[in-house]
């Protein structure tokens, strides 16, 4: 991925800090690569020699295992990549709203 590459869908720069696997807002200069130079604009193309696309970076198995353990501890099931998340159901608050309005009118 070169500095001048752009996203075919939105036209924004592709080689930017925010698309790099080392980008981390909690790190010094927002970068986990200690030898990189400071980049002011994290969403603009730059010349960083340490850039690695998030897409090409393999997920860290340690982090994945830790996340799965936390999810099981709190009763969450790990997401299945083949299943779609169920659509959120709209809340029916008509009875609660009617009760609230009746109390407010008194």
LOZA-683974 format. One record per residue (C-alpha): x, y, z. Coordinates in Angstrom, 3 decimals. Layout:
N
<r u="X" v="Y" w="Z"/>
...
END
This chain:
106
<r u="0.000" v="0.000" w="0.000"/>
<r u="1.559" v="3.263" w="-1.125"/>
<r u="1.235" v="6.736" w="0.339"/>
<r u="-0.959" v="7.908" w="-2.540"/>
<r u="-3.411" v="4.999" w="-2.399"/>
<r u="-7.002" v="5.970" w="-1.704"/>
<r u="-10.120" v="4.078" w="-0.714"/>
<r u="-12.148" v="3.229" w="-3.831"/>
<r u="-15.417" v="3.787" w="-1.959"/>
<r u="-14.828" v="7.103" w="-0.130"/>
<r u="-11.677" v="8.521" w="-1.766"/>
<r u="-9.826" v="9.008" w="1.558"/>
<r u="-6.144" v="8.197" w="1.993"/>
<r u="-5.582" v="4.509" w="2.760"/>
<r u="-2.048" v="4.591" w="4.180"/>
<r u="-2.850" v="6.489" w="7.377"/>
<r u="-2.019" v="5.872" w="11.030"/>
<r u="-5.605" v="4.943" w="11.835"/>
<r u="-5.371" v="2.017" w="9.371"/>
<r u="-2.061" v="0.760" w="10.782"/>
<r u="-1.787" v="-2.229" w="13.100"/>
<r u="0.484" v="-0.186" w="15.417"/>
<r u="-2.095" v="2.606" w="15.890"/>
<r u="-3.201" v="2.764" w="19.525"/>
<r u="-4.656" v="5.877" w="21.160"/>
<r u="-3.419" v="4.690" w="24.555"/>
<r u="0.223" v="4.520" w="23.435"/>
<r u="2.792" v="7.298" w="23.379"/>
<r u="2.203" v="9.320" w="20.169"/>
<r u="-0.722" v="6.930" w="19.505"/>
<r u="1.698" v="4.357" w="18.095"/>
<r u="2.956" v="1.072" w="19.571"/>
<r u="6.019" v="1.153" w="17.290"/>
<r u="8.647" v="2.814" w="19.495"/>
<r u="10.996" v="3.843" w="16.672"/>
<r u="8.430" v="5.602" w="14.494"/>
<r u="8.464" v="9.337" w="14.024"/>
<r u="5.600" v="11.451" w="15.365"/>
<r u="2.789" v="11.989" w="12.872"/>
<r u="0.503" v="14.944" w="13.581"/>
<r u="-2.412" v="14.061" w="11.303"/>
<r u="-3.391" v="10.446" w="11.958"/>
<r u="-6.016" v="10.391" w="9.207"/>
<r u="-3.826" v="11.728" w="6.370"/>
<r u="-1.317" v="9.865" w="4.204"/>
<r u="2.239" v="9.822" w="5.576"/>
<r u="5.704" v="8.371" w="4.941"/>
<r u="6.020" v="6.126" w="8.026"/>
<r u="8.305" v="3.195" w="7.247"/>
<r u="6.690" v="1.011" w="9.910"/>
<r u="3.176" v="1.086" w="8.449"/>
<r u="1.429" v="-2.293" w="8.362"/>
<r u="-2.170" v="-2.497" w="7.298"/>
<r u="-4.600" v="-3.743" w="9.945"/>
<r u="-6.057" v="-6.063" w="7.314"/>
<r u="-2.751" v="-7.807" w="6.722"/>
<r u="-1.988" v="-8.173" w="10.420"/>
<r u="-2.980" v="-11.515" w="11.889"/>
<r u="-5.052" v="-11.258" w="15.078"/>
<r u="-3.066" v="-11.752" w="18.251"/>
<r u="-4.074" v="-15.207" w="19.596"/>
<r u="-3.252" v="-14.110" w="23.157"/>
<r u="-5.720" v="-11.225" w="22.959"/>
<r u="-8.361" v="-13.428" w="21.374"/>
<r u="-7.975" v="-16.060" w="24.111"/>
<r u="-8.122" v="-13.390" w="26.825"/>
<r u="-11.270" v="-11.866" w="25.300"/>
<r u="-12.932" v="-15.298" w="25.114"/>
<r u="-12.101" v="-15.986" w="28.783"/>
<r u="-13.558" v="-12.627" w="29.843"/>
<r u="-16.667" v="-13.218" w="27.759"/>
<r u="-17.197" v="-16.653" w="29.314"/>
<r u="-16.611" v="-15.205" w="32.792"/>
<r u="-19.379" v="-12.666" w="32.262"/>
<r u="-21.703" v="-15.102" w="30.525"/>
<r u="-21.249" v="-13.834" w="26.996"/>
<r u="-20.840" v="-16.247" w="24.147"/>
<r u="-17.943" v="-15.605" w="21.762"/>
<r u="-19.198" v="-14.268" w="18.430"/>
<r u="-19.553" v="-16.809" w="15.679"/>
<r u="-18.148" v="-15.401" w="12.458"/>
<r u="-20.751" v="-17.249" w="10.376"/>
<r u="-23.785" v="-16.001" w="12.269"/>
<r u="-25.303" v="-12.572" w="11.929"/>
<r u="-26.130" v="-10.683" w="15.103"/>
<r u="-29.865" v="-10.603" w="15.765"/>
<r u="-31.516" v="-7.314" w="14.901"/>
<r u="-32.446" v="-5.240" w="17.956"/>
<r u="-36.124" v="-5.344" w="18.750"/>
<r u="-37.950" v="-2.029" w="19.178"/>
<r u="-39.141" v="-1.356" w="22.699"/>
<r u="-42.872" v="-1.057" w="23.285"/>
<r u="-43.122" v="1.795" w="25.737"/>
<r u="-46.683" v="2.837" w="24.922"/>
<r u="-48.082" v="1.669" w="28.288"/>
<r u="-45.281" v="3.331" w="30.236"/>
<r u="-45.720" v="6.542" w="28.261"/>
<r u="-49.481" v="6.538" w="28.850"/>
<r u="-48.974" v="6.040" w="32.603"/>
<r u="-46.400" v="8.819" w="32.710"/>
<r u="-48.689" v="11.231" w="30.884"/>
<r u="-51.621" v="10.415" w="33.156"/>
<r u="-49.511" v="11.089" w="36.268"/>
<r u="-48.172" v="14.297" w="34.749"/>
<r u="-51.694" v="15.628" w="34.053"/>
<r u="-52.758" v="15.207" w="37.693"/>
END
